[in-house]
Amino acid sequence: MQGSKTWVRGGKKFQGSSVMAAAQQSLSLFFFFSLCLSDSILQIQSLEVGVNYGQIANNLPSPTQVAVLLESVSITRVKLYDADPNVLQAFTNSNVEFIIGFGNEYLLSMTDAMKAQAWIQQHVQPYIGQTSIKCITVGNEVLTGNDTVLLSNLLPAMQSVYAALSNLGLNQKVIVTTAHSIGILANSFPPSSGTFRSDLAGYIQPILNFLSMTKSPFLINAYPFFAYKDNPGQVSLEYVLFEQNSGMMDPNTNLHYDNMLYAQIDAVYSAIKAMGHTDIEVRVSETGWPSKGDPDETGATLDNARAYNGNLLARIERKEGTPGKPSVPVDVFLFALFNEDLKPGPASERNYGLYYPNGTPVYNIELQGYLPQFTVYSSAKKKIMDFCIISLSSIITPWIIYT
């Protein structure tokens, strides 16, 4: 039997097999480092999906670190729940487009024209030309709350913000809308029979008229996870996870649905049409799946989260439309970038992230491309990146140190 060669380096002896392994590891490290830092090696195309950047936590990386992370994974659309100046400044001169907003607690004050304009002058106008702000969300899931004052103030606040943008010459650059829970639907199946709740019709109709006039989208927060969690015996797991299943047929249109999210989107389109509008696009402002939950939160597992987000991303990359709107690619913002440890509620609320706060991916999602895992720290003069290799296979770990 032929003996293996022995190599000497630094006073230490290495067997040939060890040398080859070390050489391959070094070559792999060089390849990944070059891939991430040099456009001449490979240009990773921007992903079509957006991501929600929540910050209800005490252990998240700095906005500067997050900017580096998102650039490395080619995420170019981010949704905030506020207008954090530290975040907007960190993304100066980047190619990231932002949705910013303000909470429900500000609705009443924002119905005042002067206060709305002051907010725009403070949170939007200074960043125009440096950080790309494309949309302002006025409140979140207001219509499914039980505060009648908020419900009454929602549209006036939207109108006030739009008027302020118009006064400042920004209404052609920044749109105004609000995000709704899928709970505003009275009926969601079959999708062609989708209708809004009758008790909300008086609020929704004028909002639709406003969105049509301003050419703004209708945003929904849709989570098939909740449907499965509440009825695991009746709702197919494969159906909600975009996996192979027999699906469901809409008896009115004969359209076949192989996943719940697309059925929910088309149900919203039908509900909007029932109110006289066919000119408003439906976009998903939040969707996701928790990687962990309480014992009674059926389905909240890492494998299911990986399947849901991974399968959805693959469809988005193919620019799929829904059965009812096949020519309109589904527009989605995943929830969320990081696990957020201070979020109240069940354990699932703190485990929607794509990343742990330390930069470690919660799970890998298979897509074309390569993505090294890394941590980042910055000083006044430089950023230093510590790379580690995930794999030489076609794996991209979707954005996040969140989400």
C-alpha positions as a Markdown table, in Angstrom:
| # | Residue | x | y | z |
|---|---|---|---|---|
| 1 | Met | 0.0 | 0.0 | 0.0 |
| 2 | Gln | 1.4 | 3.4 | -1.0 |
| 3 | Gly | 2.2 | 5.6 | 2.0 |
| 4 | Ser | 0.9 | 9.2 | 2.2 |
| 5 | Lys | 3.2 | 12.1 | 1.9 |
| 6 | Thr | 4.2 | 14.2 | 5.0 |
| 7 | Trp | 4.5 | 18.0 | 4.8 |
| 8 | Val | 6.2 | 20.3 | 7.3 |
| 9 | Arg | 5.0 | 23.8 | 8.0 |
| 10 | Gly | 5.8 | 26.0 | 11.0 |
| 11 | Gly | 7.7 | 23.1 | 12.6 |
| 12 | Lys | 4.6 | 20.8 | 12.5 |
| 13 | Lys | 4.1 | 17.7 | 10.4 |
| 14 | Phe | 0.9 | 17.2 | 8.3 |
| 15 | Gln | -0.3 | 14.2 | 6.4 |
| 16 | Gly | -1.1 | 14.7 | 2.8 |
| 17 | Ser | -4.9 | 14.3 | 3.3 |
| 18 | Ser | -4.8 | 17.0 | 6.0 |
| 19 | Val | -2.9 | 19.4 | 3.7 |
| 20 | Met | -5.4 | 18.9 | 0.9 |
| 21 | Ala | -8.3 | 19.6 | 3.3 |
| 22 | Ala | -6.6 | 22.7 | 4.7 |
| 23 | Ala | -5.9 | 23.9 | 1.1 |
| 24 | Gln | -9.5 | 23.4 | 0.1 |
| 25 | Gln | -10.8 | 25.2 | 3.1 |
| 26 | Ser | -8.4 | 28.1 | 2.5 |
| 27 | Leu | -9.5 | 28.2 | -1.2 |
| 28 | Ser | -13.2 | 28.2 | -0.2 |
| 29 | Leu | -12.6 | 31.0 | 2.3 |
| 30 | Phe | -10.9 | 33.1 | -0.4 |
| 31 | Phe | -13.7 | 32.4 | -2.8 |
| 32 | Phe | -16.4 | 33.5 | -0.5 |
| 33 | Phe | -14.5 | 36.6 | 0.7 |
| 34 | Ser | -13.9 | 37.6 | -2.9 |
| 35 | Leu | -17.5 | 36.9 | -3.8 |
| 36 | Cys | -18.9 | 39.2 | -1.1 |
| 37 | Leu | -16.4 | 42.0 | -1.7 |
| 38 | Ser | -15.8 | 42.1 | -5.4 |
| 39 | Asp | -18.4 | 42.7 | -8.1 |
| 40 | Ser | -16.0 | 41.3 | -10.6 |
| 41 | Ile | -16.4 | 37.8 | -9.3 |
| 42 | Leu | -20.2 | 37.6 | -9.2 |
| 43 | Gln | -23.1 | 40.1 | -9.1 |
| 44 | Ile | -25.9 | 38.7 | -7.0 |
| 45 | Gln | -29.2 | 40.0 | -8.3 |
| 46 | Ser | -31.5 | 41.9 | -5.9 |
| 47 | Leu | -34.1 | 39.7 | -4.3 |
| 48 | Glu | -37.7 | 40.7 | -5.1 |
| 49 | Val | -38.9 | 40.2 | -1.6 |
| 50 | Gly | -39.0 | 42.9 | 1.1 |
| 51 | Val | -38.4 | 42.4 | 4.8 |
| 52 | Asn | -39.9 | 43.9 | 8.0 |
| 53 | Tyr | -37.2 | 45.4 | 10.2 |
| 54 | Gly | -38.7 | 45.4 | 13.7 |
| 55 | Gln | -36.8 | 46.7 | 16.7 |
| 56 | Ile | -38.7 | 45.6 | 19.8 |
| 57 | Ala | -35.6 | 44.1 | 21.4 |
| 58 | Asn | -32.6 | 45.1 | 23.5 |
| 59 | Asn | -30.0 | 43.0 | 21.8 |
| 60 | Leu | -30.2 | 43.9 | 18.1 |
| 61 | Pro | -27.2 | 44.9 | 15.9 |
| 62 | Ser | -26.7 | 48.5 | 15.0 |
| 63 | Pro | -28.4 | 49.9 | 11.9 |
| 64 | Thr | -25.0 | 50.3 | 10.3 |
| 65 | Gln | -24.4 | 46.5 | 10.8 |
| 66 | Val | -27.9 | 45.8 | 9.4 |
| 67 | Ala | -27.1 | 47.9 | 6.3 |
| 68 | Val | -24.1 | 45.8 | 5.6 |
| 69 | Leu | -26.0 | 42.6 | 6.2 |
| 70 | Leu | -28.9 | 43.5 | 3.9 |
| 71 | Glu | -26.5 | 44.6 | 1.2 |
| 72 | Ser | -24.6 | 41.3 | 1.4 |
| 73 | Val | -27.8 | 39.4 | 0.7 |
| 74 | Ser | -29.1 | 41.8 | -1.9 |
| 75 | Ile | -32.3 | 42.8 | 0.0 |
| 76 | Thr | -33.3 | 46.2 | -1.3 |
| 77 | Arg | -36.7 | 46.8 | 0.2 |
| 78 | Val | -37.2 | 47.3 | 4.0 |
| 79 | Lys | -40.3 | 48.2 | 6.0 |
| 80 | Leu | -40.0 | 50.0 | 9.3 |
| 81 | Tyr | -42.7 | 50.6 | 11.9 |
| 82 | Asp | -41.5 | 54.1 | 12.6 |
| 83 | Ala | -39.1 | 56.6 | 11.0 |
| 84 | Asp | -36.0 | 55.9 | 13.0 |
| 85 | Pro | -33.4 | 58.5 | 11.9 |
| 86 | Asn | -30.5 | 56.2 | 12.9 |
| 87 | Val | -31.8 | 53.6 | 10.4 |
| 88 | Leu | -32.5 | 56.0 | 7.7 |
| 89 | Gln | -29.0 | 57.6 | 8.1 |
| 90 | Ala | -27.3 | 54.2 | 8.1 |
| 91 | Phe | -28.8 | 53.5 | 4.7 |
| 92 | Thr | -27.7 | 56.8 | 3.1 |
| 93 | Asn | -26.7 | 56.3 | -0.5 |
| 94 | Ser | -27.7 | 52.7 | -0.5 |
| 95 | Asn | -30.0 | 51.1 | -3.0 |
| 96 | Val | -32.6 | 50.1 | -0.3 |
| 97 | Glu | -36.1 | 51.4 | -0.6 |
| 98 | Phe | -38.0 | 52.1 | 2.6 |
| 99 | Ile | -41.5 | 52.0 | 3.8 |
| 100 | Ile | -41.7 | 54.1 | 7.0 |
| 101 | Gly | -44.7 | 54.8 | 9.3 |
| 102 | Phe | -46.0 | 55.8 | 12.6 |
| 103 | Gly | -48.0 | 53.9 | 15.2 |
| 104 | Asn | -51.7 | 54.0 | 16.0 |
| 105 | Glu | -51.1 | 56.3 | 19.0 |
| 106 | Tyr | -50.2 | 59.1 | 16.6 |
| 107 | Leu | -53.3 | 59.0 | 14.5 |
| 108 | Leu | -55.3 | 61.7 | 16.3 |
| 109 | Ser | -52.4 | 64.2 | 16.2 |
| 110 | Met | -51.7 | 63.4 | 12.5 |
| 111 | Thr | -55.2 | 64.5 | 11.5 |
| 112 | Asp | -53.9 | 68.0 | 12.2 |
| 113 | Ala | -52.5 | 69.4 | 8.9 |
| 114 | Met | -49.7 | 71.4 | 10.6 |
| 115 | Lys | -48.6 | 68.5 | 12.7 |
| 116 | Ala | -48.6 | 66.2 | 9.7 |
| 117 | Gln | -46.5 | 68.6 | 7.7 |
| 118 | Ala | -44.1 | 69.0 | 10.6 |
| 119 | Trp | -43.7 | 65.2 | 10.8 |
| 120 | Ile | -43.0 | 65.0 | 7.0 |
| 121 | Gln | -40.4 | 67.8 | 7.3 |
| 122 | Gln | -38.7 | 66.0 | 10.1 |
| 123 | His | -38.9 | 62.4 | 9.1 |
| 124 | Val | -39.1 | 62.4 | 5.3 |
| 125 | Gln | -37.9 | 65.6 | 3.7 |
| 126 | Pro | -34.3 | 65.6 | 5.1 |
| 127 | Tyr | -33.6 | 62.1 | 3.5 |
| 128 | Ile | -35.0 | 62.7 | 0.0 |
| 129 | Gly | -32.1 | 62.3 | -2.4 |
| 130 | Gln | -30.0 | 60.3 | 0.1 |
| 131 | Thr | -32.2 | 57.5 | 1.5 |
| 132 | Ser | -35.0 | 56.2 | -0.7 |
| 133 | Ile | -38.4 | 56.6 | 1.1 |
| 134 | Lys | -41.2 | 55.2 | -1.1 |
| 135 | Cys | -44.2 | 54.8 | 1.2 |
| 136 | Ile | -45.6 | 55.9 | 4.5 |
| 137 | Thr | -48.0 | 53.6 | 6.4 |
| 138 | Val | -50.5 | 55.4 | 8.6 |
| 139 | Gly | -51.1 | 53.1 | 11.6 |
| 140 | Asn | -51.2 | 49.3 | 11.6 |
| 141 | Glu | -54.2 | 47.0 | 11.6 |
| 142 | Val | -56.4 | 49.8 | 12.9 |
| 143 | Leu | -59.7 | 48.4 | 11.5 |
| 144 | Thr | -59.6 | 45.2 | 13.5 |
| 145 | Gly | -59.0 | 47.0 | 16.8 |
| 146 | Asn | -61.9 | 48.0 | 19.1 |
| 147 | Asp | -61.0 | 51.7 | 19.4 |
| 148 | Thr | -63.7 | 53.6 | 17.5 |
| 149 | Val | -61.8 | 56.8 | 17.8 |
| 150 | Leu | -58.8 | 55.3 | 16.0 |
| 151 | Leu | -61.2 | 53.9 | 13.3 |
| 152 | Ser | -62.6 | 57.4 | 12.8 |
| 153 | Asn | -59.2 | 59.1 | 12.6 |
| 154 | Leu | -57.6 | 56.6 | 10.2 |
| 155 | Leu | -58.7 | 58.1 | 6.9 |
| 156 | Pro | -58.4 | 61.7 | 8.0 |
| 157 | Ala | -54.8 | 61.0 | 9.1 |
| 158 | Met | -54.0 | 59.4 | 5.8 |
| 159 | Gln | -55.5 | 62.4 | 4.0 |
| 160 | Ser | -53.6 | 64.8 | 6.1 |
| 161 | Val | -50.3 | 63.1 | 5.5 |
| 162 | Tyr | -50.9 | 63.0 | 1.8 |
| 163 | Ala | -51.8 | 66.7 | 1.8 |
| 164 | Ala | -48.6 | 67.5 | 3.6 |
| 165 | Leu | -46.6 | 65.6 | 1.0 |
| 166 | Ser | -48.4 | 67.5 | -1.8 |
| 167 | Asn | -47.7 | 70.8 | -0.1 |
| 168 | Leu | -44.0 | 69.9 | 0.0 |
| 169 | Gly | -43.9 | 68.6 | -3.6 |
| 170 | Leu | -43.3 | 65.0 | -2.5 |
| 171 | Asn | -46.6 | 63.3 | -3.3 |
| 172 | Gln | -45.2 | 61.9 | -6.6 |
| 173 | Lys | -42.3 | 60.3 | -4.8 |
| 174 | Val | -43.9 | 59.0 | -1.6 |
| 175 | Ile | -47.3 | 57.1 | -1.4 |
| 176 | Val | -49.6 | 56.9 | 1.6 |
| 177 | Thr | -51.5 | 53.8 | 2.7 |
| 178 | Thr | -52.2 | 51.7 | 5.8 |
| 179 | Ala | -51.8 | 48.0 | 6.6 |
| 180 | His | -54.8 | 45.8 | 7.5 |
| 181 | Ser | -55.1 | 42.4 | 9.2 |
| 182 | Ile | -56.6 | 39.7 | 7.0 |
| 183 | Gly | -59.3 | 39.7 | 9.8 |
| 184 | Ile | -61.1 | 42.5 | 8.0 |
| 185 | Leu | -62.6 | 39.9 | 5.7 |
| 186 | Ala | -66.0 | 38.4 | 6.5 |
| 187 | Asn | -65.5 | 35.7 | 4.0 |
| 188 | Ser | -62.3 | 34.4 | 2.4 |
| 189 | Phe | -63.2 | 31.2 | 0.6 |
| 190 | Pro | -63.8 | 30.6 | -2.1 |
| 191 | Pro | -61.6 | 33.6 | -3.0 |
| 192 | Ser | -64.0 | 34.8 | -5.7 |
| 193 | Ser | -66.6 | 35.3 | -2.8 |
| 194 | Gly | -64.3 | 37.4 | -0.7 |
| 195 | Thr | -66.1 | 40.2 | 1.2 |
| 196 | Phe | -65.2 | 42.7 | 3.9 |
| 197 | Arg | -66.9 | 42.7 | 7.2 |
| 198 | Ser | -70.1 | 44.6 | 7.1 |
| 199 | Asp | -69.4 | 46.5 | 10.2 |
| 200 | Leu | -66.2 | 47.9 | 8.6 |
| 201 | Ala | -67.6 | 48.7 | 5.2 |
| 202 | Gly | -68.3 | 52.3 | 6.2 |
| 203 | Tyr | -64.6 | 52.8 | 6.9 |
| 204 | Ile | -63.1 | 50.7 | 4.1 |
| 205 | Gln | -65.1 | 52.2 | 1.2 |
| 206 | Pro | -63.7 | 55.8 | 1.6 |
| 207 | Ile | -60.2 | 54.3 | 2.2 |
| 208 | Leu | -60.5 | 52.5 | -1.1 |
| 209 | Asn | -61.6 | 55.7 | -2.8 |
| 210 | Phe | -58.5 | 57.4 | -1.4 |
| 211 | Leu | -56.2 | 54.7 | -2.5 |
| 212 | Ser | -57.6 | 54.7 | -6.0 |
| 213 | Met | -57.3 | 58.5 | -6.2 |
| 214 | Thr | -53.7 | 58.5 | -5.0 |
| 215 | Lys | -52.7 | 55.3 | -6.9 |
| 216 | Ser | -51.6 | 53.6 | -3.7 |
| 217 | Pro | -51.7 | 49.9 | -2.8 |
| 218 | Phe | -54.0 | 48.1 | -0.3 |
| 219 | Leu | -51.7 | 46.4 | 2.2 |
| 220 | Ile | -52.6 | 43.2 | 4.1 |
| 221 | Asn | -50.9 | 41.3 | 6.9 |
| 222 | Ala | -51.6 | 37.7 | 6.1 |
| 223 | Tyr | -50.4 | 34.7 | 8.2 |
| 224 | Pro | -51.6 | 31.2 | 7.1 |
| 225 | Phe | -49.8 | 30.0 | 10.3 |
| 226 | Phe | -52.7 | 31.2 | 12.4 |
| 227 | Ala | -55.2 | 29.3 | 10.3 |
| 228 | Tyr | -53.2 | 26.1 | 10.8 |
| 229 | Lys | -52.6 | 26.7 | 14.5 |
| 230 | Asp | -56.3 | 27.2 | 15.2 |
| 231 | Asn | -57.5 | 24.2 | 13.1 |
| 232 | Pro | -54.6 | 21.7 | 12.5 |
| 233 | Gly | -57.1 | 18.9 | 12.0 |
| 234 | Gln | -58.9 | 20.7 | 9.1 |
| 235 | Val | -56.2 | 22.8 | 7.5 |
| 236 | Ser | -53.6 | 21.0 | 5.5 |
| 237 | Leu | -50.1 | 21.7 | 6.6 |
| 238 | Glu | -48.8 | 21.2 | 3.0 |
| 239 | Tyr | -51.4 | 23.7 | 1.7 |
| 240 | Val | -50.2 | 26.5 | 4.0 |
| 241 | Leu | -46.5 | 25.7 | 3.5 |
| 242 | Phe | -46.6 | 25.8 | -0.3 |
| 243 | Glu | -45.7 | 22.2 | -0.5 |
| 244 | Gln | -47.2 | 19.5 | -2.8 |
| 245 | Asn | -50.9 | 19.0 | -2.1 |
| 246 | Ser | -54.2 | 18.5 | -3.9 |
| 247 | Gly | -55.2 | 22.1 | -3.3 |
| 248 | Met | -58.6 | 23.6 | -3.6 |
| 249 | Met | -60.8 | 24.6 | -6.5 |
| 250 | Asp | -62.8 | 27.8 | -6.6 |
| 251 | Pro | -66.2 | 26.6 | -7.8 |
| 252 | Asn | -67.2 | 30.0 | -9.2 |
| 253 | Thr | -64.0 | 30.5 | -11.3 |
| 254 | Asn | -62.6 | 27.0 | -11.6 |
| 255 | Leu | -59.3 | 28.4 | -10.5 |
| 256 | His | -57.1 | 26.0 | -8.6 |
| 257 | Tyr | -55.3 | 27.1 | -5.4 |
| 258 | Asp | -52.3 | 25.2 | -4.1 |
| 259 | Asn | -51.6 | 27.5 | -1.1 |
| 260 | Met | -53.6 | 29.6 | 1.4 |
| 261 | Leu | -51.7 | 32.8 | 1.0 |
| 262 | Tyr | -52.6 | 33.2 | -2.7 |
| 263 | Ala | -56.2 | 32.4 | -1.9 |
| 264 | Gln | -56.2 | 35.1 | 0.8 |
| 265 | Ile | -54.8 | 37.7 | -1.6 |
| 266 | Asp | -57.4 | 36.9 | -4.2 |
| 267 | Ala | -60.1 | 37.0 | -1.6 |
| 268 | Val | -59.0 | 40.6 | -0.8 |
| 269 | Tyr | -59.1 | 41.5 | -4.5 |
| 270 | Ser | -62.6 | 40.1 | -4.7 |
| 271 | Ala | -63.7 | 42.1 | -1.6 |
| 272 | Ile | -62.2 | 45.3 | -3.2 |
| 273 | Lys | -64.0 | 44.6 | -6.4 |
| 274 | Ala | -67.3 | 44.1 | -4.6 |
| 275 | Met | -66.9 | 47.7 | -3.4 |
| 276 | Gly | -66.5 | 49.0 | -7.0 |
| 277 | His | -62.7 | 49.0 | -7.5 |
| 278 | Thr | -60.5 | 47.1 | -9.8 |
| 279 | Asp | -57.7 | 49.6 | -10.0 |
| 280 | Ile | -56.0 | 48.9 | -6.6 |
| 281 | Glu | -53.1 | 46.5 | -6.2 |
| 282 | Val | -53.0 | 44.2 | -3.2 |
| 283 | Arg | -49.6 | 43.8 | -1.5 |
| 284 | Val | -48.6 | 41.7 | 1.5 |
| 285 | Ser | -47.0 | 44.0 | 4.1 |
| 286 | Glu | -46.4 | 41.1 | 6.5 |
| 287 | Thr | -46.3 | 37.3 | 6.3 |
| 288 | Gly | -44.1 | 34.8 | 8.0 |
| 289 | Trp | -43.9 | 31.7 | 10.2 |
| 290 | Pro | -42.5 | 31.4 | 13.7 |
| 291 | Ser | -39.6 | 29.0 | 14.3 |
| 292 | Lys | -40.7 | 28.4 | 17.9 |
| 293 | Gly | -43.8 | 28.8 | 20.0 |
| 294 | Asp | -45.6 | 27.8 | 23.2 |
| 295 | Pro | -46.7 | 24.2 | 23.6 |
| 296 | Asp | -50.2 | 25.1 | 22.4 |
| 297 | Glu | -49.0 | 26.8 | 19.3 |
| 298 | Thr | -49.3 | 23.9 | 16.9 |
| 299 | Gly | -47.0 | 24.2 | 13.9 |
| 300 | Ala | -44.6 | 26.7 | 15.3 |
| 301 | Thr | -41.4 | 24.8 | 14.4 |
| 302 | Leu | -38.1 | 25.6 | 12.8 |
| 303 | Asp | -38.8 | 23.1 | 9.9 |
| 304 | Asn | -42.1 | 24.7 | 9.2 |
| 305 | Ala | -40.7 | 28.2 | 9.2 |
| 306 | Arg | -37.9 | 27.2 | 6.9 |
| 307 | Ala | -40.5 | 25.5 | 4.5 |
| 308 | Tyr | -42.9 | 28.4 | 4.5 |
| 309 | Asn | -40.4 | 31.2 | 3.9 |
| 310 | Gly | -38.2 | 29.1 | 1.6 |
| 311 | Asn | -41.0 | 28.0 | -0.6 |
| 312 | Leu | -42.5 | 31.4 | -0.7 |
| 313 | Leu | -39.2 | 33.0 | -1.7 |
| 314 | Ala | -38.8 | 30.5 | -4.5 |
| 315 | Arg | -42.2 | 31.5 | -5.9 |
| 316 | Ile | -41.4 | 35.2 | -5.6 |
| 317 | Glu | -38.1 | 34.6 | -7.5 |
| 318 | Arg | -40.2 | 33.1 | -10.3 |
| 319 | Lys | -42.4 | 36.3 | -10.3 |
| 320 | Glu | -45.5 | 34.3 | -9.7 |
| 321 | Gly | -48.9 | 35.9 | -9.6 |
| 322 | Thr | -52.0 | 34.5 | -7.9 |
| 323 | Pro | -54.5 | 32.4 | -9.9 |
| 324 | Gly | -56.8 | 35.4 | -10.0 |
| 325 | Lys | -54.0 | 37.9 | -11.0 |
| 326 | Pro | -51.5 | 35.7 | -12.8 |
| 327 | Ser | -49.8 | 38.7 | -14.6 |
| 328 | Val | -49.2 | 40.6 | -11.3 |
| 329 | Pro | -46.2 | 39.2 | -9.4 |
| 330 | Val | -47.0 | 38.7 | -5.7 |
| 331 | Asp | -45.5 | 41.5 | -3.7 |
| 332 | Val | -44.4 | 40.4 | -0.2 |
| 333 | Phe | -42.6 | 41.8 | 2.8 |
| 334 | Leu | -41.4 | 38.9 | 5.1 |
| 335 | Phe | -41.8 | 39.2 | 8.8 |
| 336 | Ala | -39.3 | 39.5 | 10.1 |
| 337 | Leu | -35.6 | 40.2 | 9.9 |
| 338 | Phe | -34.7 | 39.4 | 13.6 |
| 339 | Asn | -36.1 | 37.6 | 16.5 |
| 340 | Glu | -37.3 | 40.4 | 18.9 |
| 341 | Asp | -36.9 | 39.4 | 22.5 |
| 342 | Leu | -39.1 | 42.2 | 24.0 |
| 343 | Lys | -42.3 | 41.5 | 22.0 |
| 344 | Pro | -45.2 | 40.7 | 24.3 |
| 345 | Gly | -47.6 | 37.8 | 23.8 |
| 346 | Pro | -47.0 | 34.1 | 23.1 |
| 347 | Ala | -43.5 | 32.7 | 22.4 |
| 348 | Ser | -44.1 | 32.7 | 18.7 |
| 349 | Glu | -44.2 | 36.5 | 18.7 |
| 350 | Arg | -40.5 | 36.6 | 19.6 |
| 351 | Asn | -39.5 | 33.9 | 17.0 |
| 352 | Tyr | -40.4 | 35.1 | 13.6 |
| 353 | Gly | -36.9 | 36.3 | 12.7 |
| 354 | Leu | -34.8 | 35.1 | 9.9 |
| 355 | Tyr | -31.7 | 35.8 | 12.0 |
| 356 | Tyr | -30.8 | 35.8 | 15.7 |
| 357 | Pro | -29.7 | 39.2 | 16.9 |
| 358 | Asn | -26.0 | 38.0 | 16.9 |
| 359 | Gly | -26.1 | 37.5 | 13.2 |
| 360 | Thr | -26.6 | 33.8 | 13.1 |
| 361 | Pro | -29.3 | 32.6 | 10.7 |
| 362 | Val | -32.2 | 30.8 | 12.4 |
| 363 | Tyr | -32.3 | 28.5 | 9.4 |
| 364 | Asn | -31.0 | 28.3 | 5.8 |
| 365 | Ile | -33.3 | 28.8 | 2.9 |
| 366 | Glu | -32.2 | 27.3 | -0.4 |
| 367 | Leu | -32.0 | 29.7 | -3.3 |
| 368 | Gln | -29.5 | 30.3 | -6.2 |
| 369 | Gly | -26.4 | 32.0 | -5.0 |
| 370 | Tyr | -24.0 | 32.0 | -2.0 |
| 371 | Leu | -24.2 | 33.8 | 1.3 |
| 372 | Pro | -21.5 | 33.6 | 4.0 |
| 373 | Gln | -22.6 | 34.0 | 7.6 |
| 374 | Phe | -20.9 | 36.9 | 9.2 |
| 375 | Thr | -20.8 | 39.3 | 12.1 |
| 376 | Val | -20.0 | 43.0 | 11.7 |
| 377 | Tyr | -18.6 | 45.6 | 14.0 |
| 378 | Ser | -17.6 | 49.1 | 13.2 |
| 379 | Ser | -15.3 | 51.9 | 14.4 |
| 380 | Ala | -15.1 | 55.5 | 13.3 |
| 381 | Lys | -12.9 | 54.7 | 10.4 |
| 382 | Lys | -13.6 | 51.2 | 9.3 |
| 383 | Lys | -15.9 | 48.1 | 9.2 |
| 384 | Ile | -14.4 | 44.7 | 9.8 |
| 385 | Met | -16.2 | 41.6 | 8.7 |
| 386 | Asp | -15.6 | 38.2 | 10.2 |
| 387 | Phe | -16.7 | 35.7 | 7.6 |
| 388 | Cys | -17.4 | 32.0 | 8.1 |
| 389 | Ile | -18.4 | 29.5 | 5.5 |
| 390 | Ile | -21.8 | 28.1 | 5.4 |
| 391 | Ser | -21.6 | 25.9 | 2.3 |
| 392 | Leu | -20.2 | 25.6 | -1.2 |
| 393 | Ser | -23.6 | 24.6 | -2.4 |
| 394 | Ser | -26.3 | 26.9 | -3.8 |
| 395 | Ile | -27.5 | 28.3 | -0.5 |
| 396 | Ile | -28.5 | 31.8 | 0.4 |
| 397 | Thr | -29.4 | 32.5 | 4.0 |
| 398 | Pro | -32.1 | 35.1 | 3.7 |
| 399 | Trp | -31.3 | 38.5 | 5.2 |
| 400 | Ile | -31.4 | 39.0 | 8.7 |
| 401 | Ile | -29.5 | 39.1 | 11.7 |
| 402 | Tyr | -33.4 | 39.7 | 12.5 |
| 403 | Thr | -36.3 | 39.5 | 11.5 |
